């Protein structure tokens, strides 16, 4: 089982890594100090499990878990010094909630629960994007997304039901959903299954034709070869 440790305290990360070393089937694939670094590392490291602190600078642990809700991997075990977040943690689908200092016995229990969850969870699960609509937290299924466009501080999601604002960057979303999202240009991502063709204009610009919409976002020259290869592969 591939584990990523996320905690802003270096000593806590070191201690967790030492405890994990007691399990022969566990590999610590990374150790990072905040939620943003965790989100950026997901695509490269492909962890099965996050050991996740809650109170960290920038993106909190609960915000990270919320953005991963609905995914089979990684599962989440919270490791925190505070009892008060336990209910919210389980509402987010956490496997377990460990209080610091984490004991080896409790960590092993959490790891076993994570193994069972990974084995039992269906491979085909619905992935969601979580954002804000008129000040309220809402979610939209990734299958309903048409495109994602960067605008100032936010990413605007165009989906079948309207629009949604996300706080993640396009790069973070690309790391979280590497198999599902493809880049058209530096300010635009689309779900790969929506790309049905390319249209070249007389001035040389290339537009993407997407299923389920009349939107035709422009494609950058840099990303054009990748998109053409994707279309050839079906």
Protein Blocks (a to p, Z undefined) as FASTA:
>chain_A
ZZddddfbfklmmmmmmmmmmpmkbccfbdcfbfklmmmmmmmnopabdcddfbdghjaf
klmmmmmgoiabdcdddddfbfklmmmmmmnopabdcdddddfklmmmmmmmmmmmmmmp
cfbdcddddddeehiacdddfklpmbdcdehjbccdddfklpaddfbdfklmmmmmmmlp
ccfblmbccdfklpnbdcddfkopacdddehiabdcdddfklmmmmmmmmmnZZ
